[in-house]
Amino acid sequence: MLLPLLVTFYHLYPQALDIRGSSFISLSGLVGLGFYAYHRFPFREVVYLMIATFAVSLIFYTATWYNLQNDNFWFDYIKSRIAWFFTAYLIMLLIFKVHKRPSFNTVLLYIVSAIALQSLCAFLMYISEPIENFLYSLQMKVDYTEEIMDEAGSQRLMGYGIGFFGAGAISGVGLLLLSYLFMRMKLKAKEFILLAGLYVFIFYIGLFMARTTIVGMALGFGVIAVLYLWDNRAEKKQAKTFFIASIFLMAGGYVFAMFYFSSFSDWAFELFTNLFVHGRLETRSSSGLSEMFLIPKELSVLIIGEGTLEFFGSDVGYSRLLFYSGIIGTLAFFLYQLYIIKLGQTKDWGVNIAPISIFVYTLALNVKGFIDLNLVLYIIFFYFIFYKYYVYMPKIYAKSKNKNKMKLTQIYKRGSTGAVNLTK
């Protein structure tokens, strides 16, 4: 179980491990592709998704080429997505080797455990300088200089191989998936306490790294509400217990947070302070978002973009996409994520809520910054593909084979009886 957990961890946080100047997925993606080729390219859905990946990249490239720009985002996009994609294949290969027939909940638990491990690393790095120095020595130095780390470290909690907006985004994924698990996974008392404790731990550590974690918590409550109201398979009693327990756990977590991170508290709890004290659901950073919501005024830019993703004063993901590749590229960017979900969807709409909630979460996050969560969607996609080809279809084949065998047996018996009667 340790190996798939570690690969999942570095899949979610690839910059945490420097491999000859490249991130972890550069190597793991190549290994995953090698295994996929060794297995003779088994899934036709992979072909469809690769075509879609190249199509999105081509749209991005067209915007760059048309505007005579030297921006290489389109190349980085396709390269990183392919690396994440085949790393997800490697993860699923390992999980199926370890668990034989893992459930969807098992796969989500691996993702949640990897996020919890990141939270633990962030906490240990904060309280122990030797651990901090050791983990920093493992991660890539391209995007992190000591000056930036020191400056940011005085304002917020720094994680292992992750920073700022992305830290909150991934922590929010953990809260989303835990919310789903509380509704769809029948838990024993010890398992419930463990997952509830992980929920609170991920929330507070994520909050002190980036306040976007709150978005994941809010959407997680939405997932619980949807499944509670409309899903017959939901563990509704468990949901009630979680809400009651979360009050006490959050209170205990707050004491823990204030004890260790009191210097960050004003920044981390600014949203809650403004809500309960001033009656405003905003922070200093969110109040300026309206000014950053920029839309191209030129028709050509609005349609095809300017072909460069360089920072121009706006963090808003939608604005940056519009200026980079216009309406065409922006739609392709989000439709691609929906296509990943479609290729892996099941007949159980309750299960489909998990990847759909991640897509909705991505839509919400792009109000604040530019991000996609394809790296998580790829893992979910490969689980359903593995299940389809290695569990579901063999079951159907076995059932049809048994039915045919029974029919042949019945025909043989009837024929034998007829032969006896004819002899008589």
C-alpha positions in Angstrom: 0.0 0.0 0.0 2.9 2.4 0.6 4.1 2.4 -3.0 0.8 3.5 -4.6 0.4 6.0 -1.8 3.8 7.6 -2.5 3.2 7.7 -6.3 -0.2 9.3 -5.7 1.4 11.8 -3.3 4.1 12.9 -5.9 1.5 12.8 -8.6 -0.5 15.5 -6.7 2.7 17.4 -5.7 5.2 16.6 -8.5 7.5 19.5 -7.6 8.1 17.9 -4.2 10.7 15.6 -5.8 13.5 16.8 -8.0 14.6 14.2 -10.5 17.6 15.5 -12.4 16.2 19.0 -12.6 12.7 17.8 -13.6 9.6 17.2 -11.5 8.4 13.7 -10.5 5.8 13.3 -13.2 8.5 13.6 -15.9 9.8 10.2 -14.9 6.6 8.6 -13.6 4.7 9.6 -16.8 7.4 8.0 -18.9 7.3 4.8 -16.7 3.5 4.8 -17.0 3.6 5.2 -20.7 6.1 2.3 -20.9 3.8 0.0 -19.0 0.9 1.1 -21.2 2.9 0.3 -24.3 4.0 -3.0 -22.7 0.3 -3.9 -22.1 -0.3 -3.2 -25.8 -2.3 0.0 -25.5 -5.4 -1.7 -24.1 -8.1 1.1 -23.8 -9.7 2.8 -26.7 -10.9 5.6 -24.4 -7.2 6.6 -23.9 -7.0 7.3 -27.7 -10.1 9.5 -27.5 -8.6 11.5 -24.6 -5.2 11.9 -26.2 -6.8 13.3 -29.3 -8.8 15.7 -27.2 -5.5 16.7 -25.3 -3.8 17.4 -28.6 -6.8 19.3 -29.9 -6.8 21.7 -26.9 -3.1 22.2 -27.2 -3.5 22.9 -30.9 -6.0 25.6 -30.2 -3.6 27.2 -27.7 -0.8 26.9 -30.2 -2.9 28.5 -32.9 -3.5 31.6 -30.6 0.3 31.8 -30.1 1.1 31.4 -33.8 -1.6 33.8 -35.0 -0.3 36.5 -32.7 3.4 35.8 -33.5 4.1 35.2 -29.8 6.9 33.1 -28.3 4.8 31.8 -25.4 5.4 28.1 -24.8 2.4 27.5 -22.5 0.7 25.3 -25.1 3.8 23.0 -25.1 4.1 22.9 -21.3 0.3 22.2 -21.2 0.4 19.1 -23.4 3.6 17.8 -21.9 2.5 18.1 -18.3 -1.0 16.6 -19.1 0.4 13.6 -20.8 2.9 13.1 -17.9 0.1 13.4 -15.4 -2.2 11.1 -17.5 0.2 8.2 -17.7 1.3 8.7 -14.1 -2.4 8.2 -13.2 -2.3 4.9 -15.3 0.7 3.8 -13.2 -1.1 4.7 -10.0 -4.2 2.6 -11.0 -2.0 -0.3 -12.1 -0.3 -0.3 -8.6 -3.7 0.0 -6.8 -5.2 -2.9 -8.8 -2.0 -5.0 -8.1 -2.3 -4.4 -4.4 -6.1 -4.6 -3.9 -7.1 -6.9 -6.9 -10.6 -5.4 -7.1 -10.5 -2.1 -5.4 -13.7 -0.1 -4.9 -14.1 3.5 -6.0 -13.9 4.5 -2.3 -10.5 2.8 -2.0 -9.1 5.0 -4.8 -10.5 8.2 -3.2 -9.0 7.2 0.1 -5.6 7.0 -1.5 -6.1 10.6 -2.8 -7.3 11.8 0.6 -4.4 10.0 2.3 -1.9 11.7 0.0 -3.4 15.1 0.8 -3.3 14.3 4.5 0.4 13.3 4.2 1.1 16.7 2.6 -0.7 18.4 5.6 1.4 16.4 8.0 4.6 17.4 6.1 3.6 21.0 6.2 3.0 20.8 10.0 6.2 19.0 10.7 8.2 21.4 8.6 6.8 24.3 10.6 7.7 22.9 14.0 11.0 21.2 13.0 13.8 23.0 11.1 15.7 19.8 10.3 12.6 18.3 8.7 12.0 21.5 6.9 15.6 21.6 5.5 15.4 17.9 4.5 12.2 18.2 2.6 13.2 21.4 1.0 16.4 19.7 -0.2 14.2 17.1 -2.1 12.0 19.5 -4.0 12.6 21.4 -7.2 14.2 24.8 -6.8 13.1 26.3 -10.1 9.9 28.0 -8.7 11.1 28.5 -5.2 14.0 30.7 -4.1 15.0 31.1 -0.5 14.0 34.7 -0.5 10.5 34.0 -1.7 10.1 31.1 0.8 11.3 33.2 3.7 9.0 36.0 2.8 6.0 33.8 2.3 6.8 31.7 5.4 6.3 34.7 7.6 2.8 35.2 6.2 1.5 31.6 5.9 2.2 28.0 6.3 4.4 26.5 3.6 3.9 23.0 2.4 6.2 20.5 0.8 6.6 21.0 -2.9 3.5 23.2 -3.2 2.8 26.9 -2.7 0.0 29.4 -2.3 -3.1 29.0 -4.5 -2.4 25.4 -5.5 -2.0 24.4 -1.9 -5.5 25.5 -1.0 -6.9 24.0 -4.3 -5.6 20.5 -3.5 -6.6 20.7 0.2 -10.1 21.6 -1.0 -10.1 18.4 -3.1 -9.4 16.4 0.0 -12.4 18.0 1.8 -14.6 17.4 -1.3 -13.7 13.7 -1.5 -14.1 13.3 2.3 -17.6 14.8 2.1 -18.4 12.3 -0.6 -17.0 9.4 1.5 -19.0 10.3 4.5 -22.2 10.0 2.4 -21.3 6.9 0.4 -19.0 4.8 2.6 -20.4 2.8 5.5 -17.8 3.5 8.3 -17.1 1.7 11.5 -16.8 3.9 14.6 -12.9 4.0 14.4 -13.0 4.7 10.7 -15.5 7.5 11.2 -13.4 9.1 13.9 -10.2 8.8 11.8 -11.7 10.3 8.7 -13.4 13.1 10.6 -10.1 13.9 12.3 -8.4 13.9 8.9 -11.1 16.3 7.6 -10.4 18.8 10.4 -6.6 18.4 10.1 -6.6 18.9 6.3 -9.0 21.9 6.6 -6.9 23.8 9.2 -3.5 23.1 7.6 -4.9 23.9 4.2 -6.4 27.1 5.5 -3.1 28.3 6.9 -1.5 27.5 3.5 -4.2 29.1 1.3 -7.6 30.4 2.1 -9.1 28.8 -1.0 -9.4 25.7 1.1 -12.7 27.2 2.3 -14.2 26.9 -1.2 -13.5 23.1 -1.1 -15.2 22.9 2.3 -18.3 24.8 1.1 -18.7 22.7 -2.0 -18.2 19.6 0.1 -21.2 20.6 2.2 -23.1 21.0 -1.1 -22.1 17.4 -2.1 -23.4 16.2 1.3 -26.7 18.1 0.8 -27.3 16.8 -2.8 -26.6 13.1 -1.8 -28.6 13.5 1.4 -31.7 14.8 -0.4 -31.7 12.7 -3.6 -29.4 9.6 -3.2 -31.1 6.5 -1.9 -27.7 4.9 -1.2 -26.5 7.7 1.0 -25.5 7.0 4.6 -27.9 9.7 6.0 -27.5 8.8 9.7 -23.7 9.0 9.2 -24.1 12.5 7.7 -26.0 13.7 10.7 -23.3 12.2 13.0 -20.6 14.0 11.0 -22.3 17.4 11.3 -22.6 17.0 15.1 -19.1 15.7 15.5 -17.7 18.4 13.2 -18.8 21.1 15.6 -16.7 19.6 18.4 -13.8 18.6 16.1 -13.7 22.1 14.5 -13.6 23.7 18.0 -10.7 21.4 19.0 -9.0 22.1 15.7 -9.3 25.8 16.3 -7.6 25.5 19.7 -4.8 23.4 18.0 -4.5 26.0 15.2 -4.3 29.0 17.6 -1.8 27.2 19.7 0.6 26.5 16.8 -0.3 29.2 14.2 -1.4 32.2 16.2 0.8 34.5 14.1 -1.2 33.5 11.0 -4.6 33.7 12.6 -5.7 37.2 11.5 -4.9 36.4 7.9 -6.3 32.8 7.9 -9.6 33.7 9.7 -10.2 37.1 8.0 -13.2 35.7 6.1 -14.9 34.4 9.3 -14.0 37.6 11.2 -15.5 39.8 8.5 -18.6 37.6 8.4 -19.4 37.4 12.1 -18.1 40.8 13.2 -18.8 43.0 10.2 -21.5 41.0 8.3 -19.4 40.9 5.1 -18.4 37.7 3.3 -15.1 38.9 1.9 -11.4 39.3 2.4 -9.0 42.0 1.3 -7.9 39.8 -1.7 -11.5 38.8 -2.7 -12.7 42.4 -2.5 -10.4 43.4 -5.3 -11.4 40.5 -7.6 -14.1 42.6 -9.4 -11.4 45.0 -10.6 -9.4 42.0 -12.0 -12.3 40.6 -14.0 -11.1 41.9 -17.4 -12.7 41.1 -20.7 -10.9 41.8 -24.1 -12.4 44.7 -25.9 -11.0 43.9 -29.3 -13.1 41.3 -31.2 -10.1 39.4 -32.5 -8.6 39.1 -29.0 -12.0 38.1 -27.6 -12.3 35.3 -30.2 -8.8 33.9 -30.5 -6.8 35.7 -27.7 -3.4 37.4 -27.7 -1.4 34.1 -27.5 0.5 34.9 -24.3 -0.3 33.9 -20.7 2.1 36.3 -19.1 0.8 38.1 -16.0 -0.8 41.4 -16.9 -2.3 42.5 -13.6 -5.2 39.9 -13.3 -5.1 36.6 -11.4 -8.6 35.7 -12.5 -8.4 32.4 -14.5 -11.3 33.3 -16.8 -9.7 36.6 -17.8 -6.2 35.1 -18.3 -7.7 32.3 -20.5 -9.7 34.9 -22.5 -6.7 37.0 -23.2 -4.5 34.0 -23.9 -6.8 32.0 -26.3 -10.1 33.8 -26.5 -13.5 32.3 -26.2 -12.5 29.3 -28.3 -9.6 28.3 -26.1 -11.5 29.0 -22.9 -14.4 26.8 -23.9 -12.0 24.1 -25.1 -10.1 24.2 -21.7 -13.3 23.5 -19.7 -15.0 21.2 -22.2 -11.9 19.0 -22.1 -12.4 18.5 -18.4 -16.0 17.6 -19.0 -14.9 15.1 -21.6 -12.6 13.3 -19.1 -15.6 13.0 -16.8 -17.9 11.7 -19.6 -15.5 9.0 -20.7 -15.4 7.6 -17.1 -18.9 8.1 -16.0 -21.1 5.3 -14.6 -24.8 4.5 -14.4 -24.7 5.4 -10.7 -25.2 9.2 -10.7 -24.2 9.3 -7.0 -20.7 8.1 -7.9 -20.6 10.6 -10.8 -21.1 13.4 -8.3 -17.4 13.0 -7.2 -15.7 14.0 -10.5 -18.5 16.5 -11.3 -18.0 18.2 -8.0 -14.3 18.6 -8.8 -15.2 20.2 -12.1 -17.6 22.6 -10.3 -14.8 23.3 -7.8 -12.5 24.2 -10.8 -15.1 26.6 -12.1 -15.2 28.3 -8.7 -11.4 28.4 -8.3 -10.9 30.1 -11.6 -12.7 33.1 -10.3 -9.6 33.6 -8.0 -6.8 32.2 -10.1 -5.9 30.0 -13.1 -6.0 26.3 -12.4 -7.3 22.9 -13.6 -7.6 19.7 -11.6 -7.1 17.3 -14.4 -4.5 15.4 -12.4 -7.2 14.3 -10.0 -9.8 13.6 -12.8 -7.2 11.4 -14.6 -7.0 9.1 -11.6 -10.8 8.8 -11.4 -10.9 8.2 -15.2 -8.5 5.4 -15.1 -10.2 3.7 -12.1 -13.5 3.5 -14.1 -11.7 2.3 -17.2 -9.8 -0.4 -15.2 -13.0 -1.4 -13.5 -14.9 -1.6 -16.9 -12.3 -3.8 -18.6 -10.9 -5.9 -15.7 -13.9 -6.3 -13.4 -17.3 -5.4 -15.1 -16.7 -6.9 -18.6 -15.3 -10.2 -17.3 -18.3 -10.5 -15.0 -20.7 -10.0 -17.9 -18.7 -12.5 -20.0 -18.7 -15.1 -17.2 -22.5 -14.7 -16.8 -23.2 -15.0 -20.5 -20.9 -18.0 -20.7 -22.7 -19.7 -17.7 -26.1 -19.0 -19.4 -24.9 -20.5 -22.6 -23.5 -23.5 -20.8 -26.9 -24.0 -19.0 -28.7 -23.8 -22.3 -26.5 -26.4 -23.9 -27.0 -28.7 -20.8 -30.7 -28.3 -21.1 -30.7 -29.0 -24.8 -28.5 -32.1 -24.2 -30.9 -33.4 -21.5 -33.9 -32.9 -23.7 -32.1 -34.6 -26.6 -31.1 -37.5 -24.4 -34.6 -38.0 -23.1 -36.0 -37.9 -26.6 -33.5 -40.5 -27.8 -34.6 -42.9 -25.0 -38.2 -42.4 -25.8 -37.6 -43.1 -29.5 -35.8 -46.3 -28.6 -38.7 -47.5 -26.6 
